[in-house]
Amino acid sequence: MKITSAMPSRYFLDTSGAKTTRMQGLPGQGHIEIGKNALAEKGIVPKDDADVYKQMFRLKFARVVEHDDGRVEVEHTCKLSTQQRQYLKAFAAAGKTIVCNSVKR
């Protein structure tokens, strides 16, 4: 019997293509917690949860969700860096489906 995780993997990719993940916290709040930690390291205090995303996208991070069914959702507000695109191409090479959403926040 194959056991799969119930929660998708959530993280941000910085412009160098490095994963920014959370160290701990409640399931479902991954991106908010990751963003708050990453912003705190840069001395940025977001006004609220929506501002976490705004500030992370302002810093050109891409939001990523890996699903157990092979889909990888990517949300960004500006053009992805070469390193971010290379990171995502590795998923495509492994047979995963990449779903990119360029959004305005």
Backbone as XML, in Angstrom:
<?xml version="1.0"?>
<chain id="A" units="angstrom">
  <residue number="1" name="MET">
    <atom name="N" x="0.843" y="-1.185" z="0.000"/>
    <atom name="CA" x="0.000" y="0.000" z="0.000"/>
    <atom name="C" x="0.886" y="1.246" z="0.000"/>
  </residue>
  <residue number="2" name="LYS">
    <atom name="N" x="0.638" y="2.135" z="-0.937"/>
    <atom name="CA" x="1.414" y="3.374" z="-1.042"/>
    <atom name="C" x="0.782" y="4.437" z="-0.157"/>
  </residue>
  <residue number="3" name="ILE">
    <atom name="N" x="1.597" y="5.055" z="0.658"/>
    <atom name="CA" x="1.116" y="6.126" z="1.538"/>
    <atom name="C" x="1.558" y="7.448" z="0.940"/>
  </residue>
  <residue number="4" name="THR">
    <atom name="N" x="0.608" y="8.351" z="0.775"/>
    <atom name="CA" x="0.933" y="9.673" z="0.240"/>
    <atom name="C" x="0.600" y="10.729" z="1.280"/>
  </residue>
  <residue number="5" name="SER">
    <atom name="N" x="1.257" y="11.826" z="1.187"/>
    <atom name="CA" x="1.012" y="12.906" z="2.131"/>
    <atom name="C" x="-0.298" y="13.601" z="1.796"/>
  </residue>
  <residue number="6" name="ALA">
    <atom name="N" x="-1.038" y="13.987" z="2.836"/>
    <atom name="CA" x="-2.328" y="14.653" z="2.642"/>
    <atom name="C" x="-2.145" y="16.125" z="2.292"/>
  </residue>
  <residue number="7" name="MET">
    <atom name="N" x="-1.054" y="16.692" z="2.737"/>
    <atom name="CA" x="-0.814" y="18.112" z="2.497"/>
    <atom name="C" x="0.221" y="18.280" z="1.384"/>
  </residue>
  <residue number="8" name="PRO">
    <atom name="N" x="-0.051" y="19.146" z="0.427"/>
    <atom name="CA" x="0.949" y="19.408" z="-0.612"/>
    <atom name="C" x="2.156" y="20.137" z="-0.024"/>
  </residue>
  <residue number="9" name="SER">
    <atom name="N" x="3.273" y="20.030" z="-0.694"/>
    <atom name="CA" x="4.485" y="20.735" z="-0.287"/>
    <atom name="C" x="4.369" y="22.186" z="-0.737"/>
  </residue>
  <residue number="10" name="ARG">
    <atom name="N" x="4.564" y="23.114" z="0.186"/>
    <atom name="CA" x="4.423" y="24.541" z="-0.097"/>
    <atom name="C" x="5.726" y="25.257" z="0.239"/>
  </residue>
  <residue number="11" name="TYR">
    <atom name="N" x="6.147" y="26.123" z="-0.667"/>
    <atom name="CA" x="7.355" y="26.900" z="-0.420"/>
    <atom name="C" x="7.434" y="28.060" z="-1.404"/>
  </residue>
  <residue number="12" name="PHE">
    <atom name="N" x="8.405" y="28.918" z="-1.197"/>
    <atom name="CA" x="8.721" y="29.996" z="-2.130"/>
    <atom name="C" x="10.069" y="29.683" z="-2.760"/>
  </residue>
  <residue number="13" name="LEU">
    <atom name="N" x="10.259" y="30.138" z="-3.997"/>
    <atom name="CA" x="11.557" y="30.066" z="-4.667"/>
    <atom name="C" x="12.105" y="31.480" z="-4.757"/>
  </residue>
  <residue number="14" name="ASP">
    <atom name="N" x="13.325" y="31.688" z="-4.288"/>
    <atom name="CA" x="13.905" y="33.013" z="-4.447"/>
    <atom name="C" x="14.472" y="33.140" z="-5.857"/>
  </residue>
  <residue number="15" name="THR">
    <atom name="N" x="14.999" y="34.280" z="-6.184"/>
    <atom name="CA" x="15.462" y="34.519" z="-7.555"/>
    <atom name="C" x="16.656" y="33.659" z="-7.948"/>
  </residue>
  <residue number="16" name="SER">
    <atom name="N" x="17.354" y="33.081" z="-6.963"/>
    <atom name="CA" x="18.470" y="32.194" z="-7.282"/>
    <atom name="C" x="18.000" y="30.745" z="-7.442"/>
  </residue>
  <residue number="17" name="GLY">
    <atom name="N" x="16.686" y="30.521" z="-7.307"/>
    <atom name="CA" x="16.136" y="29.178" z="-7.456"/>
    <atom name="C" x="16.210" y="28.342" z="-6.191"/>
  </residue>
  <residue number="18" name="ALA">
    <atom name="N" x="16.532" y="28.971" z="-5.054"/>
    <atom name="CA" x="16.608" y="28.260" z="-3.782"/>
    <atom name="C" x="15.231" y="28.188" z="-3.126"/>
  </residue>
  <residue number="19" name="LYS">
    <atom name="N" x="14.916" y="27.006" z="-2.568"/>
    <atom name="CA" x="13.661" y="26.815" z="-1.844"/>
    <atom name="C" x="13.722" y="27.518" z="-0.499"/>
  </residue>
  <residue number="20" name="THR">
    <atom name="N" x="12.645" y="28.228" z="-0.163"/>
    <atom name="CA" x="12.497" y="28.856" z="1.141"/>
    <atom name="C" x="11.319" y="28.161" z="1.804"/>
  </residue>
  <residue number="21" name="THR">
    <atom name="N" x="11.601" y="27.308" z="2.787"/>
    <atom name="CA" x="10.553" y="26.511" z="3.417"/>
    <atom name="C" x="10.348" y="26.934" z="4.859"/>
  </residue>
  <residue number="22" name="ARG">
    <atom name="N" x="9.288" y="26.419" z="5.445"/>
    <atom name="CA" x="9.020" y="26.728" z="6.850"/>
    <atom name="C" x="9.692" y="25.700" z="7.736"/>
  </residue>
  <residue number="23" name="MET">
    <atom name="N" x="10.070" y="26.113" z="8.905"/>
    <atom name="CA" x="10.723" y="25.216" z="9.851"/>
    <atom name="C" x="9.695" y="24.443" z="10.662"/>
  </residue>
  <residue number="24" name="GLN">
    <atom name="N" x="8.598" y="25.058" z="11.004"/>
    <atom name="CA" x="7.553" y="24.425" z="11.798"/>
    <atom name="C" x="6.274" y="25.219" z="11.637"/>
  </residue>
  <residue number="25" name="GLY">
    <atom name="N" x="5.183" y="24.725" z="12.194"/>
    <atom name="CA" x="3.926" y="25.459" z="12.138"/>
    <atom name="C" x="2.765" y="24.562" z="11.784"/>
  </residue>
  <residue number="26" name="LEU">
    <atom name="N" x="1.599" y="25.143" z="11.749"/>
    <atom name="CA" x="0.380" y="24.404" z="11.474"/>
    <atom name="C" x="0.218" y="24.135" z="9.990"/>
  </residue>
  <residue number="27" name="PRO">
    <atom name="N" x="-0.299" y="22.948" z="9.615"/>
    <atom name="CA" x="-0.564" y="22.663" z="8.204"/>
    <atom name="C" x="-1.524" y="23.694" z="7.613"/>
  </residue>
  <residue number="28" name="GLY">
    <atom name="N" x="-1.306" y="24.028" z="6.352"/>
    <atom name="CA" x="-2.208" y="24.960" z="5.671"/>
    <atom name="C" x="-1.794" y="26.412" z="5.762"/>
  </residue>
  <residue number="29" name="GLN">
    <atom name="N" x="-0.895" y="26.722" z="6.663"/>
    <atom name="CA" x="-0.445" y="28.108" z="6.786"/>
    <atom name="C" x="0.997" y="28.259" z="6.331"/>
  </residue>
  <residue number="30" name="GLY">
    <atom name="N" x="1.481" y="27.303" z="5.563"/>
    <atom name="CA" x="2.875" y="27.275" z="5.152"/>
    <atom name="C" x="3.393" y="28.532" z="4.507"/>
  </residue>
  <residue number="31" name="HIS">
    <atom name="N" x="2.728" y="29.012" z="3.447"/>
    <atom name="CA" x="3.251" y="30.167" z="2.722"/>
    <atom name="C" x="3.284" y="31.422" z="3.592"/>
  </residue>
  <residue number="32" name="ILE">
    <atom name="N" x="2.273" y="31.621" z="4.406"/>
    <atom name="CA" x="2.236" y="32.812" z="5.275"/>
    <atom name="C" x="3.409" y="32.761" z="6.249"/>
  </residue>
  <residue number="33" name="GLU">
    <atom name="N" x="3.596" y="31.611" z="6.901"/>
    <atom name="CA" x="4.676" y="31.475" z="7.871"/>
    <atom name="C" x="6.046" y="31.598" z="7.201"/>
  </residue>
  <residue number="34" name="ILE">
    <atom name="N" x="6.217" y="30.943" z="6.058"/>
    <atom name="CA" x="7.483" y="31.037" z="5.324"/>
    <atom name="C" x="7.767" y="32.496" z="4.983"/>
  </residue>
  <residue number="35" name="GLY">
    <atom name="N" x="6.759" y="33.168" z="4.459"/>
    <atom name="CA" x="6.916" y="34.570" z="4.073"/>
    <atom name="C" x="7.271" y="35.457" z="5.249"/>
  </residue>
  <residue number="36" name="LYS">
    <atom name="N" x="6.576" y="35.271" z="6.370"/>
    <atom name="CA" x="6.873" y="36.083" z="7.555"/>
    <atom name="C" x="8.314" y="35.892" z="7.997"/>
  </residue>
  <residue number="37" name="ASN">
    <atom name="N" x="8.787" y="34.637" z="7.993"/>
    <atom name="CA" x="10.171" y="34.363" z="8.391"/>
    <atom name="C" x="11.161" y="34.979" z="7.408"/>
  </residue>
  <residue number="38" name="ALA">
    <atom name="N" x="10.916" y="34.804" z="6.114"/>
    <atom name="CA" x="11.820" y="35.344" z="5.098"/>
    <atom name="C" x="11.861" y="36.875" z="5.151"/>
  </residue>
  <residue number="39" name="LEU">
    <atom name="N" x="10.695" y="37.481" z="5.346"/>
    <atom name="CA" x="10.645" y="38.944" z="5.414"/>
    <atom name="C" x="11.331" y="39.465" z="6.674"/>
  </residue>
  <residue number="40" name="ALA">
    <atom name="N" x="11.147" y="38.752" z="7.799"/>
    <atom name="CA" x="11.791" y="39.165" z="9.047"/>
    <atom name="C" x="13.308" y="39.174" z="8.895"/>
  </residue>
  <residue number="41" name="GLU">
    <atom name="N" x="13.844" y="38.206" z="8.157"/>
    <atom name="CA" x="15.287" y="38.160" z="7.914"/>
    <atom name="C" x="15.770" y="39.388" z="7.148"/>
  </residue>
  <residue number="42" name="LYS">
    <atom name="N" x="14.864" y="40.018" z="6.417"/>
    <atom name="CA" x="15.209" y="41.216" z="5.640"/>
    <atom name="C" x="14.771" y="42.495" z="6.354"/>
  </residue>
  <residue number="43" name="GLY">
    <atom name="N" x="14.253" y="42.343" z="7.584"/>
    <atom name="CA" x="13.831" y="43.500" z="8.360"/>
    <atom name="C" x="12.492" y="44.074" z="7.933"/>
  </residue>
  <residue number="44" name="ILE">
    <atom name="N" x="11.679" y="43.278" z="7.239"/>
    <atom name="CA" x="10.372" y="43.734" z="6.758"/>
    <atom name="C" x="9.286" y="43.121" z="7.630"/>
  </residue>
  <residue number="45" name="VAL">
    <atom name="N" x="8.398" y="43.975" z="8.149"/>
    <atom name="CA" x="7.278" y="43.508" z="8.957"/>
    <atom name="C" x="5.994" y="43.748" z="8.164"/>
  </residue>
  <residue number="46" name="PRO">
    <atom name="N" x="5.347" y="42.685" z="7.663"/>
    <atom name="CA" x="4.128" y="42.863" z="6.877"/>
    <atom name="C" x="2.966" y="43.341" z="7.754"/>
  </residue>
  <residue number="47" name="LYS">
    <atom name="N" x="2.055" y="44.118" z="7.139"/>
    <atom name="CA" x="0.891" y="44.645" z="7.857"/>
    <atom name="C" x="-0.092" y="43.547" z="8.241"/>
  </residue>
  <residue number="48" name="ASP">
    <atom name="N" x="-0.269" y="42.580" z="7.325"/>
    <atom name="CA" x="-1.219" y="41.497" z="7.537"/>
    <atom name="C" x="-0.843" y="40.346" z="6.613"/>
  </residue>
  <residue number="49" name="ASP">
    <atom name="N" x="-1.648" y="39.287" z="6.609"/>
    <atom name="CA" x="-1.326" y="38.114" z="5.792"/>
    <atom name="C" x="-1.267" y="38.443" z="4.299"/>
  </residue>
  <residue number="50" name="ALA">
    <atom name="N" x="-2.167" y="39.275" z="3.819"/>
    <atom name="CA" x="-2.155" y="39.652" z="2.400"/>
    <atom name="C" x="-0.866" y="40.394" z="2.048"/>
  </residue>
  <residue number="51" name="ASP">
    <atom name="N" x="-0.361" y="41.181" z="2.989"/>
    <atom name="CA" x="0.862" y="41.937" z="2.751"/>
    <atom name="C" x="2.089" y="41.020" z="2.692"/>
  </residue>
  <residue number="52" name="VAL">
    <atom name="N" x="1.998" y="39.854" z="3.339"/>
    <atom name="CA" x="3.095" y="38.884" z="3.244"/>
    <atom name="C" x="3.316" y="38.537" z="1.777"/>
  </residue>
  <residue number="53" name="TYR">
    <atom name="N" x="2.234" y="38.169" z="1.079"/>
    <atom name="CA" x="2.350" y="37.823" z="-0.337"/>
    <atom name="C" x="2.831" y="39.012" z="-1.167"/>
  </residue>
  <residue number="54" name="LYS">
    <atom name="N" x="2.268" y="40.176" z="-0.899"/>
    <atom name="CA" x="2.656" y="41.377" z="-1.649"/>
    <atom name="C" x="4.150" y="41.639" z="-1.521"/>
  </residue>
  <residue number="55" name="GLN">
    <atom name="N" x="4.664" y="41.555" z="-0.301"/>
    <atom name="CA" x="6.079" y="41.824" z="-0.075"/>
    <atom name="C" x="6.966" y="40.733" z="-0.680"/>
  </residue>
  <residue number="56" name="MET">
    <atom name="N" x="6.551" y="39.469" z="-0.562"/>
    <atom name="CA" x="7.344" y="38.374" z="-1.138"/>
    <atom name="C" x="7.408" y="38.515" z="-2.663"/>
  </residue>
  <residue number="57" name="PHE">
    <atom name="N" x="6.280" y="38.841" z="-3.279"/>
    <atom name="CA" x="6.281" y="39.023" z="-4.726"/>
    <atom name="C" x="7.075" y="40.266" z="-5.128"/>
  </residue>
  <residue number="58" name="ARG">
    <atom name="N" x="7.047" y="41.297" z="-4.300"/>
    <atom name="CA" x="7.848" y="42.499" z="-4.567"/>
    <atom name="C" x="9.335" y="42.145" z="-4.600"/>
  </residue>
  <residue number="59" name="LEU">
    <atom name="N" x="9.719" y="41.168" z="-3.778"/>
    <atom name="CA" x="11.110" y="40.704" z="-3.739"/>
    <atom name="C" x="11.393" y="39.629" z="-4.792"/>
  </residue>
  <residue number="60" name="LYS">
    <atom name="N" x="10.421" y="39.397" z="-5.685"/>
    <atom name="CA" x="10.533" y="38.489" z="-6.834"/>
    <atom name="C" x="10.593" y="37.008" z="-6.463"/>
  </residue>
  <residue number="61" name="PHE">
    <atom name="N" x="9.995" y="36.652" z="-5.320"/>
    <atom name="CA" x="9.844" y="35.244" z="-4.978"/>
    <atom name="C" x="8.705" y="34.659" z="-5.806"/>
  </residue>
  <residue number="62" name="ALA">
    <atom name="N" x="8.776" y="33.368" z="-6.075"/>
    <atom name="CA" x="7.674" y="32.652" z="-6.722"/>
    <atom name="C" x="7.079" y="31.705" z="-5.685"/>
  </residue>
  <residue number="63" name="ARG">
    <atom name="N" x="5.766" y="31.643" z="-5.615"/>
    <atom name="CA" x="5.063" y="30.772" z="-4.671"/>
    <atom name="C" x="4.835" y="29.426" z="-5.357"/>
  </residue>
  <residue number="64" name="VAL">
    <atom name="N" x="5.197" y="28.327" z="-4.687"/>
    <atom name="CA" x="5.115" y="26.997" z="-5.287"/>
    <atom name="C" x="4.312" y="26.056" z="-4.393"/>
  </residue>
  <residue number="65" name="VAL">
    <atom name="N" x="3.454" y="25.251" z="-5.032"/>
    <atom name="CA" x="2.724" y="24.184" z="-4.348"/>
    <atom name="C" x="2.893" y="22.919" z="-5.171"/>
  </residue>
  <residue number="66" name="GLU">
    <atom name="N" x="3.497" y="21.889" z="-4.567"/>
    <atom name="CA" x="3.665" y="20.586" z="-5.221"/>
    <atom name="C" x="2.554" y="19.665" z="-4.736"/>
  </residue>
  <residue number="67" name="HIS">
    <atom name="N" x="1.761" y="19.147" z="-5.661"/>
    <atom name="CA" x="0.661" y="18.248" z="-5.325"/>
    <atom name="C" x="1.066" y="16.796" z="-5.545"/>
  </residue>
  <residue number="68" name="ASP">
    <atom name="N" x="0.437" y="15.895" z="-4.806"/>
    <atom name="CA" x="0.727" y="14.466" z="-4.929"/>
    <atom name="C" x="0.371" y="13.905" z="-6.301"/>
  </residue>
  <residue number="69" name="ASP">
    <atom name="N" x="-0.532" y="14.569" z="-7.027"/>
    <atom name="CA" x="-0.942" y="14.056" z="-8.338"/>
    <atom name="C" x="0.024" y="14.443" z="-9.458"/>
  </residue>
  <residue number="70" name="GLY">
    <atom name="N" x="1.152" y="15.077" z="-9.107"/>
    <atom name="CA" x="2.149" y="15.438" z="-10.106"/>
    <atom name="C" x="2.057" y="16.857" z="-10.617"/>
  </residue>
  <residue number="71" name="ARG">
    <atom name="N" x="1.053" y="17.605" z="-10.175"/>
    <atom name="CA" x="0.955" y="19.014" z="-10.569"/>
    <atom name="C" x="1.851" y="19.862" z="-9.678"/>
  </residue>
  <residue number="72" name="VAL">
    <atom name="N" x="2.466" y="20.873" z="-10.272"/>
    <atom name="CA" x="3.252" y="21.851" z="-9.531"/>
    <atom name="C" x="2.704" y="23.216" z="-9.914"/>
  </residue>
  <residue number="73" name="GLU">
    <atom name="N" x="2.050" y="23.874" z="-8.951"/>
    <atom name="CA" x="1.486" y="25.206" z="-9.197"/>
    <atom name="C" x="2.522" y="26.263" z="-8.824"/>
  </residue>
  <residue number="74" name="VAL">
    <atom name="N" x="2.680" y="27.238" z="-9.706"/>
    <atom name="CA" x="3.639" y="28.317" z="-9.494"/>
    <atom name="C" x="2.905" y="29.636" z="-9.686"/>
  </residue>
  <residue number="75" name="GLU">
    <atom name="N" x="3.012" y="30.507" z="-8.704"/>
    <atom name="CA" x="2.379" y="31.820" z="-8.774"/>
    <atom name="C" x="3.474" y="32.873" z="-8.653"/>
  </residue>
  <residue number="76" name="HIS">
    <atom name="N" x="3.440" y="33.859" z="-9.538"/>
    <atom name="CA" x="4.455" y="34.914" z="-9.523"/>
    <atom name="C" x="3.838" y="36.185" z="-10.083"/>
  </residue>
  <residue number="77" name="THR">
    <atom name="N" x="4.494" y="37.312" z="-9.800"/>
    <atom name="CA" x="3.983" y="38.591" z="-10.311"/>
    <atom name="C" x="4.907" y="39.227" z="-11.331"/>
  </residue>
  <residue number="78" name="CYS">
    <atom name="N" x="6.133" y="38.752" z="-11.405"/>
    <atom name="CA" x="7.068" y="39.283" z="-12.404"/>
    <atom name="C" x="7.682" y="38.109" z="-13.152"/>
  </residue>
  <residue number="79" name="LYS">
    <atom name="N" x="8.451" y="38.425" z="-14.164"/>
    <atom name="CA" x="9.089" y="37.374" z="-14.952"/>
    <atom name="C" x="9.970" y="36.513" z="-14.050"/>
  </residue>
  <residue number="80" name="LEU">
    <atom name="N" x="9.873" y="35.193" z="-14.207"/>
    <atom name="CA" x="10.706" y="34.287" z="-13.423"/>
    <atom name="C" x="12.165" y="34.437" z="-13.837"/>
  </residue>
  <residue number="81" name="SER">
    <atom name="N" x="13.050" y="34.319" z="-12.855"/>
    <atom name="CA" x="14.481" y="34.390" z="-13.156"/>
    <atom name="C" x="14.907" y="33.120" z="-13.892"/>
  </residue>
  <residue number="82" name="THR">
    <atom name="N" x="16.058" y="33.164" z="-14.500"/>
    <atom name="CA" x="16.598" y="31.992" z="-15.190"/>
    <atom name="C" x="16.702" y="30.815" z="-14.224"/>
  </residue>
  <residue number="83" name="GLN">
    <atom name="N" x="17.173" y="31.064" z="-13.017"/>
    <atom name="CA" x="17.329" y="30.001" z="-12.027"/>
    <atom name="C" x="15.980" y="29.424" z="-11.590"/>
  </residue>
  <residue number="84" name="GLN">
    <atom name="N" x="14.973" y="30.277" z="-11.435"/>
    <atom name="CA" x="13.637" y="29.783" z="-11.090"/>
    <atom name="C" x="13.090" y="28.914" z="-12.223"/>
  </residue>
  <residue number="85" name="ARG">
    <atom name="N" x="13.280" y="29.357" z="-13.465"/>
    <atom name="CA" x="12.809" y="28.565" z="-14.617"/>
    <atom name="C" x="13.539" y="27.232" z="-14.693"/>
  </residue>
  <residue number="86" name="GLN">
    <atom name="N" x="14.835" y="27.217" z="-14.432"/>
    <atom name="CA" x="15.603" y="25.964" z="-14.455"/>
    <atom name="C" x="15.109" y="25.005" z="-13.380"/>
  </residue>
  <residue number="87" name="TYR">
    <atom name="N" x="14.813" y="25.517" z="-12.207"/>
    <atom name="CA" x="14.285" y="24.692" z="-11.119"/>
    <atom name="C" x="12.990" y="24.017" z="-11.558"/>
  </residue>
  <residue number="88" name="LEU">
    <atom name="N" x="12.109" y="24.778" z="-12.195"/>
    <atom name="CA" x="10.818" y="24.246" z="-12.636"/>
    <atom name="C" x="10.968" y="23.291" z="-13.818"/>
  </residue>
  <residue number="89" name="LYS">
    <atom name="N" x="11.948" y="23.533" z="-14.690"/>
    <atom name="CA" x="12.180" y="22.628" z="-15.820"/>
    <atom name="C" x="12.536" y="21.224" z="-15.341"/>
  </residue>
  <residue number="90" name="ALA">
    <atom name="N" x="13.192" y="21.123" z="-14.188"/>
    <atom name="CA" x="13.530" y="19.810" z="-13.629"/>
    <atom name="C" x="12.263" y="19.029" z="-13.290"/>
  </residue>
  <residue number="91" name="PHE">
    <atom name="N" x="11.224" y="19.710" z="-12.845"/>
    <atom name="CA" x="9.940" y="19.051" z="-12.588"/>
    <atom name="C" x="9.344" y="18.530" z="-13.894"/>
  </residue>
  <residue number="92" name="ALA">
    <atom name="N" x="9.368" y="19.377" z="-14.911"/>
    <atom name="CA" x="8.820" y="18.976" z="-16.209"/>
    <atom name="C" x="9.588" y="17.777" z="-16.755"/>
  </residue>
  <residue number="93" name="ALA">
    <atom name="N" x="10.906" y="17.780" z="-16.595"/>
    <atom name="CA" x="11.730" y="16.659" z="-17.072"/>
    <atom name="C" x="11.398" y="15.367" z="-16.325"/>
  </residue>
  <residue number="94" name="ALA">
    <atom name="N" x="10.902" y="15.507" z="-15.095"/>
    <atom name="CA" x="10.521" y="14.350" z="-14.294"/>
    <atom name="C" x="9.075" y="13.923" z="-14.564"/>
  </residue>
  <residue number="95" name="GLY">
    <atom name="N" x="8.422" y="14.571" z="-15.534"/>
    <atom name="CA" x="7.066" y="14.199" z="-15.914"/>
    <atom name="C" x="5.959" y="14.897" z="-15.143"/>
  </residue>
  <residue number="96" name="LYS">
    <atom name="N" x="6.303" y="15.896" z="-14.352"/>
    <atom name="CA" x="5.281" y="16.629" z="-13.609"/>
    <atom name="C" x="4.674" y="17.721" z="-14.481"/>
  </residue>
  <residue number="97" name="THR">
    <atom name="N" x="3.454" y="18.113" z="-14.163"/>
    <atom name="CA" x="2.748" y="19.159" z="-14.893"/>
    <atom name="C" x="2.940" y="20.486" z="-14.176"/>
  </residue>
  <residue number="98" name="ILE">
    <atom name="N" x="3.498" y="21.454" z="-14.860"/>
    <atom name="CA" x="3.733" y="22.781" z="-14.287"/>
    <atom name="C" x="2.571" y="23.688" z="-14.674"/>
  </residue>
  <residue number="99" name="VAL">
    <atom name="N" x="1.954" y="24.316" z="-13.684"/>
    <atom name="CA" x="0.859" y="25.254" z="-13.913"/>
    <atom name="C" x="1.323" y="26.609" z="-13.390"/>
  </residue>
  <residue number="100" name="CYS">
    <atom name="N" x="1.677" y="27.517" z="-14.309"/>
    <atom name="CA" x="2.161" y="28.847" z="-13.931"/>
    <atom name="C" x="1.028" y="29.864" z="-14.008"/>
  </residue>
  <residue number="101" name="ASN">
    <atom name="N" x="0.943" y="30.673" z="-12.964"/>
    <atom name="CA" x="-0.036" y="31.753" z="-12.917"/>
    <atom name="C" x="0.682" y="33.058" z="-12.622"/>
  </residue>
  <residue number="102" name="SER">
    <atom name="N" x="0.668" y="33.956" z="-13.583"/>
    <atom name="CA" x="1.208" y="35.280" z="-13.348"/>
    <atom name="C" x="0.056" y="36.133" z="-12.845"/>
  </residue>
  <residue number="103" name="VAL">
    <atom name="N" x="0.184" y="36.640" z="-11.626"/>
    <atom name="CA" x="-0.918" y="37.362" z="-10.989"/>
    <atom name="C" x="-0.516" y="38.789" z="-10.652"/>
  </residue>
  <residue number="104" name="LYS">
    <atom name="N" x="-1.506" y="39.611" z="-10.480"/>
    <atom name="CA" x="-1.303" y="40.974" z="-10.012"/>
    <atom name="C" x="-1.843" y="41.037" z="-8.591"/>
  </residue>
  <residue number="105" name="ARG">
    <atom name="N" x="-1.033" y="41.484" z="-7.689"/>
    <atom name="CA" x="-1.463" y="41.593" z="-6.281"/>
    <atom name="C" x="-1.320" y="43.012" z="-5.815"/>
  </residue>
</chain>
